Amino acid sequence: MKFSGILIVAITAVVLSILACGGPLQVGGPTPPYEPIPVSTESVQSLKDKFNSVGAVSGEVTVAITESELTSFVDAQFEAQPDSAFSDPQVYLRDGKIKLYVTVTTSNLKGNALIVLNPTVADNKLTVTVESADFGPVPVPQDVLSSLTSTVNDQLLAMVSNLPTGVGLKSIAIADGQMTLTAIVK
């Protein structure tokens, strides 16, 4: 009986000391099984240059986007929103899916999340649906999931919306660390 009382006091003390630290509670979460992707301004510029060059040709055009370019682009978008709950993105392009690992920080919790996105082309436009989301041992709060889904969709659609007028997407393929978009330029 004495041992269980001491254990309860010890657990309570640990929880109170964690809460007293003033920061959000670390909850862990999924981590990428792949090598980290470096973030660079050069990769962001490379991606912008690829999309800018599409308007200089006509007919069918193929643009290959790397994990480094997409990770750097998403990171730049997060950095441009200082109040964003999302940071440290890692975007992997594998098995036909976009796998986004990101750190999510709310006022109470901080942890890693994995969002698996399924991109498709419909009506010559990119459509992205969230296939799954994992926030570790804590269920993803619906408002956080909605916000993250909206943020990711906005960023991916913003990237593609930079295509010149008269460009329509024909197809998308994702494999081996690369996303290949095929477009028709009129």
C-alpha atoms as an extended CHARMM CRD file, in Angstrom:
* protein
*
       186  EXT
         1         1  MET       CA              0.0000000000        0.0000000000        0.0000000000  PROA      1               0.0000000000
         2         2  LYS       CA              2.8280000000        2.3780000000        0.8550000000  PROA      2               0.0000000000
         3         3  PHE       CA              4.5690000000        1.6320000000       -2.4510000000  PROA      3               0.0000000000
         4         4  SER       CA              1.4950000000        2.4900000000       -4.5540000000  PROA      4               0.0000000000
         5         5  GLY       CA              1.0610000000        5.7640000000       -2.6410000000  PROA      5               0.0000000000
         6         6  ILE       CA              4.6970000000        6.6910000000       -3.2850000000  PROA      6               0.0000000000
         7         7  LEU       CA              4.2820000000        5.7270000000       -6.9570000000  PROA      7               0.0000000000
         8         8  ILE       CA              1.2190000000        7.9710000000       -7.3110000000  PROA      8               0.0000000000
         9         9  VAL       CA              3.0580000000       10.8770000000       -5.6730000000  PROA      9               0.0000000000
        10        10  ALA       CA              6.0820000000       10.3190000000       -7.9530000000  PROA      10              0.0000000000
        11        11  ILE       CA              3.9510000000       10.1880000000      -11.1170000000  PROA      11              0.0000000000
        12        12  THR       CA              2.0560000000       13.3050000000      -10.0280000000  PROA      12              0.0000000000
        13        13  ALA       CA              5.3480000000       15.1150000000       -9.3680000000  PROA      13              0.0000000000
        14        14  VAL       CA              6.6750000000       14.1700000000      -12.8240000000  PROA      14              0.0000000000
        15        15  VAL       CA              3.4820000000       15.3210000000      -14.5640000000  PROA      15              0.0000000000
        16        16  LEU       CA              3.4250000000       18.5940000000      -12.6400000000  PROA      16              0.0000000000
        17        17  SER       CA              7.0960000000       19.2570000000      -13.3890000000  PROA      17              0.0000000000
        18        18  ILE       CA              6.4900000000       18.6480000000      -17.1030000000  PROA      18              0.0000000000
        19        19  LEU       CA              3.5450000000       21.0320000000      -17.0760000000  PROA      19              0.0000000000
        20        20  ALA       CA              5.5450000000       23.5980000000      -15.1000000000  PROA      20              0.0000000000
        21        21  CYS       CA              8.1770000000       23.7690000000      -17.8300000000  PROA      21              0.0000000000
        22        22  GLY       CA              5.8200000000       26.1110000000      -19.6590000000  PROA      22              0.0000000000
        23        23  GLY       CA              6.1000000000       24.5130000000      -23.0640000000  PROA      23              0.0000000000
        24        24  PRO       CA              3.8380000000       22.1170000000      -24.8720000000  PROA      24              0.0000000000
        25        25  LEU       CA              3.9130000000       18.4870000000      -23.7880000000  PROA      25              0.0000000000
        26        26  GLN       CA              6.0880000000       16.3470000000      -26.1170000000  PROA      26              0.0000000000
        27        27  VAL       CA              4.0080000000       13.4180000000      -27.4070000000  PROA      27              0.0000000000
        28        28  GLY       CA              6.4010000000       11.8180000000      -29.8910000000  PROA      28              0.0000000000
        29        29  GLY       CA              4.7520000000       10.4960000000      -33.0220000000  PROA      29              0.0000000000
        30        30  PRO       CA              5.8380000000        8.9010000000      -36.2670000000  PROA      30              0.0000000000
        31        31  THR       CA              9.3200000000        9.5110000000      -37.6430000000  PROA      31              0.0000000000
        32        32  PRO       CA             10.4350000000        9.0550000000      -41.2360000000  PROA      32              0.0000000000
        33        33  PRO       CA             11.9510000000        5.6780000000      -42.0890000000  PROA      33              0.0000000000
        34        34  TYR       CA             13.9990000000        7.3830000000      -44.8120000000  PROA      34              0.0000000000
        35        35  GLU       CA             17.0650000000        9.6090000000      -44.8170000000  PROA      35              0.0000000000
        36        36  PRO       CA             16.3820000000       13.2860000000      -43.9320000000  PROA      36              0.0000000000
        37        37  ILE       CA             15.8040000000       15.5750000000      -46.8960000000  PROA      37              0.0000000000
        38        38  PRO       CA             17.8910000000       18.7590000000      -46.8590000000  PROA      38              0.0000000000
        39        39  VAL       CA             16.0900000000       22.0910000000      -47.1860000000  PROA      39              0.0000000000
        40        40  SER       CA             17.6010000000       24.8030000000      -49.3740000000  PROA      40              0.0000000000
        41        41  THR       CA             16.6800000000       28.0240000000      -51.1190000000  PROA      41              0.0000000000
        42        42  GLU       CA             18.3390000000       26.6160000000      -54.2510000000  PROA      42              0.0000000000
        43        43  SER       CA             15.7810000000       23.7880000000      -54.3340000000  PROA      43              0.0000000000
        44        44  VAL       CA             12.9110000000       26.2610000000      -54.0040000000  PROA      44              0.0000000000
        45        45  GLN       CA             14.3560000000       28.3110000000      -56.8660000000  PROA      45              0.0000000000
        46        46  SER       CA             14.8460000000       25.1630000000      -58.9750000000  PROA      46              0.0000000000
        47        47  LEU       CA             11.1770000000       24.3080000000      -58.5380000000  PROA      47              0.0000000000
        48        48  LYS       CA             10.0930000000       27.8440000000      -59.4440000000  PROA      48              0.0000000000
        49        49  ASP       CA             12.3330000000       27.7730000000      -62.5230000000  PROA      49              0.0000000000
        50        50  LYS       CA             10.7680000000       24.4900000000      -63.6660000000  PROA      50              0.0000000000
        51        51  PHE       CA              7.2690000000       25.9300000000      -63.4670000000  PROA      51              0.0000000000
        52        52  ASN       CA              8.3050000000       29.1960000000      -65.1090000000  PROA      52              0.0000000000
        53        53  SER       CA              9.8360000000       27.3160000000      -68.0550000000  PROA      53              0.0000000000
        54        54  VAL       CA              6.5880000000       25.4870000000      -68.8260000000  PROA      54              0.0000000000
        55        55  GLY       CA              5.0760000000       28.5790000000      -70.4470000000  PROA      55              0.0000000000
        56        56  ALA       CA              7.9660000000       28.8410000000      -72.9250000000  PROA      56              0.0000000000
        57        57  VAL       CA              6.9050000000       25.7210000000      -74.8420000000  PROA      57              0.0000000000
        58        58  SER       CA              3.7400000000       24.3130000000      -76.3330000000  PROA      58              0.0000000000
        59        59  GLY       CA              2.3190000000       20.8310000000      -76.5340000000  PROA      59              0.0000000000
        60        60  GLU       CA              2.9160000000       18.1210000000      -73.9700000000  PROA      60              0.0000000000
        61        61  VAL       CA              5.4370000000       18.9720000000      -71.2400000000  PROA      61              0.0000000000
        62        62  THR       CA              6.7740000000       16.8290000000      -68.4120000000  PROA      62              0.0000000000
        63        63  VAL       CA              8.0640000000       18.3240000000      -65.1570000000  PROA      63              0.0000000000
        64        64  ALA       CA              9.8660000000       16.1500000000      -62.6220000000  PROA      64              0.0000000000
        65        65  ILE       CA              9.8240000000       17.3910000000      -59.0140000000  PROA      65              0.0000000000
        66        66  THR       CA             12.2360000000       15.9930000000      -56.4300000000  PROA      66              0.0000000000
        67        67  GLU       CA             11.6950000000       15.3850000000      -52.7260000000  PROA      67              0.0000000000
        68        68  SER       CA             14.2560000000       18.0920000000      -51.9530000000  PROA      68              0.0000000000
        69        69  GLU       CA             12.4200000000       20.6510000000      -54.0890000000  PROA      69              0.0000000000
        70        70  LEU       CA              9.0180000000       19.8460000000      -52.6070000000  PROA      70              0.0000000000
        71        71  THR       CA             10.3090000000       19.6710000000      -49.0110000000  PROA      71              0.0000000000
        72        72  SER       CA             12.0900000000       23.0110000000      -49.4400000000  PROA      72              0.0000000000
        73        73  PHE       CA              8.9790000000       24.5850000000      -50.9920000000  PROA      73              0.0000000000
        74        74  VAL       CA              6.7180000000       23.3980000000      -48.1490000000  PROA      74              0.0000000000
        75        75  ASP       CA              9.2850000000       24.5520000000      -45.5680000000  PROA      75              0.0000000000
        76        76  ALA       CA              9.3790000000       28.0120000000      -47.1710000000  PROA      76              0.0000000000
        77        77  GLN       CA              5.5730000000       28.1670000000      -47.0430000000  PROA      77              0.0000000000
        78        78  PHE       CA              5.5730000000       27.2590000000      -43.3240000000  PROA      78              0.0000000000
        79        79  GLU       CA              8.2880000000       29.8560000000      -42.6550000000  PROA      79              0.0000000000
        80        80  ALA       CA              6.1950000000       32.5260000000      -44.4130000000  PROA      80              0.0000000000
        81        81  GLN       CA              3.4140000000       31.9240000000      -41.8660000000  PROA      81              0.0000000000
        82        82  PRO       CA              4.9830000000       32.7990000000      -38.4830000000  PROA      82              0.0000000000
        83        83  ASP       CA              1.8870000000       31.6770000000      -36.5580000000  PROA      83              0.0000000000
        84        84  SER       CA              1.7940000000       28.2800000000      -38.2710000000  PROA      84              0.0000000000
        85        85  ALA       CA              1.4750000000       25.2210000000      -36.0390000000  PROA      85              0.0000000000
        86        86  PHE       CA              3.5670000000       23.2510000000      -38.5360000000  PROA      86              0.0000000000
        87        87  SER       CA              7.3530000000       23.0780000000      -38.9270000000  PROA      87              0.0000000000
        88        88  ASP       CA             10.2420000000       20.8720000000      -40.0370000000  PROA      88              0.0000000000
        89        89  PRO       CA              8.5380000000       19.2210000000      -43.0300000000  PROA      89              0.0000000000
        90        90  GLN       CA              9.9270000000       16.1790000000      -44.7730000000  PROA      90              0.0000000000
        91        91  VAL       CA              8.0980000000       15.2960000000      -48.0010000000  PROA      91              0.0000000000
        92        92  TYR       CA              8.6840000000       11.8150000000      -49.4020000000  PROA      92              0.0000000000
        93        93  LEU       CA              7.4290000000       10.8020000000      -52.8270000000  PROA      93              0.0000000000
        94        94  ARG       CA              7.0150000000        7.0470000000      -52.6510000000  PROA      94              0.0000000000
        95        95  ASP       CA              4.6030000000        4.3500000000      -53.8030000000  PROA      95              0.0000000000
        96        96  GLY       CA              2.2730000000        6.7280000000      -55.6380000000  PROA      96              0.0000000000
        97        97  LYS       CA              1.7390000000        8.8130000000      -52.5010000000  PROA      97              0.0000000000
        98        98  ILE       CA              2.9890000000       12.0410000000      -50.9720000000  PROA      98              0.0000000000
        99        99  LYS       CA              4.1010000000       11.2520000000      -47.4180000000  PROA      99              0.0000000000
       100       100  LEU       CA              4.4370000000       14.4110000000      -45.3550000000  PROA      100             0.0000000000
       101       101  TYR       CA              6.1400000000       14.1930000000      -41.9750000000  PROA      101             0.0000000000
       102       102  VAL       CA              5.8230000000       17.4160000000      -39.9940000000  PROA      102             0.0000000000
       103       103  THR       CA              6.1770000000       18.6990000000      -36.4450000000  PROA      103             0.0000000000
       104       104  VAL       CA              2.8770000000       20.0220000000      -35.0730000000  PROA      104             0.0000000000
       105       105  THR       CA              2.9400000000       22.4400000000      -32.1510000000  PROA      105             0.0000000000
       106       106  THR       CA             -0.2230000000       23.5320000000      -30.3850000000  PROA      106             0.0000000000
       107       107  SER       CA             -0.4990000000       25.4230000000      -27.1180000000  PROA      107             0.0000000000
       108       108  ASN       CA             -0.6040000000       22.1300000000      -25.2040000000  PROA      108             0.0000000000
       109       109  LEU       CA              1.1030000000       19.4940000000      -27.3580000000  PROA      109             0.0000000000
       110       110  LYS       CA              4.0940000000       19.0930000000      -29.6160000000  PROA      110             0.0000000000
       111       111  GLY       CA              4.6080000000       15.9990000000      -31.7030000000  PROA      111             0.0000000000
       112       112  ASN       CA              5.3670000000       14.5190000000      -35.0700000000  PROA      112             0.0000000000
       113       113  ALA       CA              2.6530000000       13.7990000000      -37.5870000000  PROA      113             0.0000000000
       114       114  LEU       CA              2.4960000000       11.7770000000      -40.7780000000  PROA      114             0.0000000000
       115       115  ILE       CA             -0.0090000000       12.7700000000      -43.4200000000  PROA      115             0.0000000000
       116       116  VAL       CA             -0.3610000000       10.5010000000      -46.4350000000  PROA      116             0.0000000000
       117       117  LEU       CA             -1.7620000000       12.3130000000      -49.4500000000  PROA      117             0.0000000000
       118       118  ASN       CA             -3.2090000000       10.8380000000      -52.6030000000  PROA      118             0.0000000000
       119       119  PRO       CA             -2.7920000000       13.2490000000      -55.5400000000  PROA      119             0.0000000000
       120       120  THR       CA             -4.8440000000       12.8690000000      -58.7030000000  PROA      120             0.0000000000
       121       121  VAL       CA             -5.6110000000       14.9280000000      -61.7610000000  PROA      121             0.0000000000
       122       122  ALA       CA             -9.2580000000       15.8490000000      -62.3760000000  PROA      122             0.0000000000
       123       123  ASP       CA            -10.4810000000       18.3480000000      -64.9790000000  PROA      123             0.0000000000
       124       124  ASN       CA             -6.8710000000       19.2490000000      -65.8250000000  PROA      124             0.0000000000
       125       125  LYS       CA             -6.2030000000       20.2680000000      -62.1960000000  PROA      125             0.0000000000
       126       126  LEU       CA             -4.3710000000       18.7320000000      -59.2670000000  PROA      126             0.0000000000
       127       127  THR       CA             -6.6200000000       17.2950000000      -56.5680000000  PROA      127             0.0000000000
       128       128  VAL       CA             -5.1540000000       16.1280000000      -53.2760000000  PROA      128             0.0000000000
       129       129  THR       CA             -7.0050000000       14.0140000000      -50.7090000000  PROA      129             0.0000000000
       130       130  VAL       CA             -5.7540000000       13.0240000000      -47.2760000000  PROA      130             0.0000000000
       131       131  GLU       CA             -5.5780000000        9.2380000000      -47.1640000000  PROA      131             0.0000000000
       132       132  SER       CA             -4.4660000000        9.0260000000      -43.5280000000  PROA      132             0.0000000000
       133       133  ALA       CA             -3.0130000000       11.0600000000      -40.6820000000  PROA      133             0.0000000000
       134       134  ASP       CA             -1.0600000000        9.8570000000      -37.6630000000  PROA      134             0.0000000000
       135       135  PHE       CA             -0.1700000000       12.0490000000      -34.6790000000  PROA      135             0.0000000000
       136       136  GLY       CA              1.3960000000        9.3090000000      -32.5800000000  PROA      136             0.0000000000
       137       137  PRO       CA             -0.2270000000        8.2380000000      -29.3320000000  PROA      137             0.0000000000
       138       138  VAL       CA             -2.6940000000       11.1200000000      -29.3880000000  PROA      138             0.0000000000
       139       139  PRO       CA             -5.6330000000       11.1670000000      -31.8190000000  PROA      139             0.0000000000
       140       140  VAL       CA             -5.3450000000       13.9970000000      -34.3170000000  PROA      140             0.0000000000
       141       141  PRO       CA             -7.8150000000       16.6720000000      -33.1860000000  PROA      141             0.0000000000
       142       142  GLN       CA            -10.2760000000       17.3350000000      -36.0030000000  PROA      142             0.0000000000
       143       143  ASP       CA             -9.5280000000       21.0750000000      -36.0930000000  PROA      143             0.0000000000
       144       144  VAL       CA             -5.7700000000       20.3930000000      -36.3620000000  PROA      144             0.0000000000
       145       145  LEU       CA             -6.3370000000       17.7760000000      -39.0990000000  PROA      145             0.0000000000
       146       146  SER       CA             -8.6330000000       20.1520000000      -40.9830000000  PROA      146             0.0000000000
       147       147  SER       CA             -6.1010000000       22.9630000000      -40.6690000000  PROA      147             0.0000000000
       148       148  LEU       CA             -3.2350000000       20.7460000000      -41.8080000000  PROA      148             0.0000000000
       149       149  THR       CA             -5.2610000000       19.3540000000      -44.7150000000  PROA      149             0.0000000000
       150       150  SER       CA             -6.1780000000       22.8700000000      -45.7740000000  PROA      150             0.0000000000
       151       151  THR       CA             -2.5800000000       24.0950000000      -45.4120000000  PROA      151             0.0000000000
       152       152  VAL       CA             -1.1290000000       21.2040000000      -47.4120000000  PROA      152             0.0000000000
       153       153  ASN       CA             -3.7560000000       21.5130000000      -50.1400000000  PROA      153             0.0000000000
       154       154  ASP       CA             -3.2570000000       25.2720000000      -50.3470000000  PROA      154             0.0000000000
       155       155  GLN       CA              0.5130000000       24.8790000000      -50.6550000000  PROA      155             0.0000000000
       156       156  LEU       CA              0.4000000000       22.1540000000      -53.2870000000  PROA      156             0.0000000000
       157       157  LEU       CA             -2.2990000000       23.9360000000      -55.2540000000  PROA      157             0.0000000000
       158       158  ALA       CA             -0.3960000000       27.2320000000      -54.9680000000  PROA      158             0.0000000000
       159       159  MET       CA              2.6420000000       25.5080000000      -56.4120000000  PROA      159             0.0000000000
       160       160  VAL       CA              0.6950000000       24.2260000000      -59.4070000000  PROA      160             0.0000000000
       161       161  SER       CA             -1.3400000000       27.4130000000      -59.7980000000  PROA      161             0.0000000000
       162       162  ASN       CA              1.8910000000       29.1940000000      -60.6970000000  PROA      162             0.0000000000
       163       163  LEU       CA              1.6870000000       27.4790000000      -64.0660000000  PROA      163             0.0000000000
       164       164  PRO       CA              1.0740000000       29.9080000000      -66.9300000000  PROA      164             0.0000000000
       165       165  THR       CA             -2.4240000000       30.4410000000      -68.3300000000  PROA      165             0.0000000000
       166       166  GLY       CA             -3.4300000000       27.7890000000      -70.8360000000  PROA      166             0.0000000000
       167       167  VAL       CA             -1.6400000000       24.9470000000      -69.0740000000  PROA      167             0.0000000000
       168       168  GLY       CA             -3.7030000000       21.9510000000      -68.0270000000  PROA      168             0.0000000000
       169       169  LEU       CA             -2.4460000000       18.9210000000      -66.1390000000  PROA      169             0.0000000000
       170       170  LYS       CA             -2.7790000000       15.6100000000      -67.9070000000  PROA      170             0.0000000000
       171       171  SER       CA             -1.3100000000       13.1550000000      -65.4090000000  PROA      171             0.0000000000
       172       172  ILE       CA              0.7200000000       12.6990000000      -62.2500000000  PROA      172             0.0000000000
       173       173  ALA       CA              3.0380000000        9.8540000000      -61.2740000000  PROA      173             0.0000000000
       174       174  ILE       CA              4.9130000000        9.4020000000      -57.9960000000  PROA      174             0.0000000000
       175       175  ALA       CA              7.7090000000        6.9090000000      -57.4840000000  PROA      175             0.0000000000
       176       176  ASP       CA             11.2680000000        6.6060000000      -56.2130000000  PROA      176             0.0000000000
       177       177  GLY       CA             11.5200000000       10.0860000000      -54.7210000000  PROA      177             0.0000000000
       178       178  GLN       CA             10.0920000000       11.9560000000      -57.6870000000  PROA      178             0.0000000000
       179       179  MET       CA              6.7360000000       13.3810000000      -58.7210000000  PROA      179             0.0000000000
       180       180  THR       CA              6.2730000000       13.6680000000      -62.4700000000  PROA      180             0.0000000000
       181       181  LEU       CA              3.5980000000       15.9950000000      -63.7900000000  PROA      181             0.0000000000
       182       182  THR       CA              2.5990000000       15.8830000000      -67.4370000000  PROA      182             0.0000000000
       183       183  ALA       CA              0.8420000000       18.9780000000      -68.7550000000  PROA      183             0.0000000000
       184       184  ILE       CA             -0.6020000000       20.1920000000      -72.0070000000  PROA      184             0.0000000000
       185       185  VAL       CA              0.4250000000       23.7280000000      -72.9460000000  PROA      185             0.0000000000
       186       186  LYS       CA             -1.8530000000       25.4930000000      -75.4560000000  PROA      186             0.0000000000
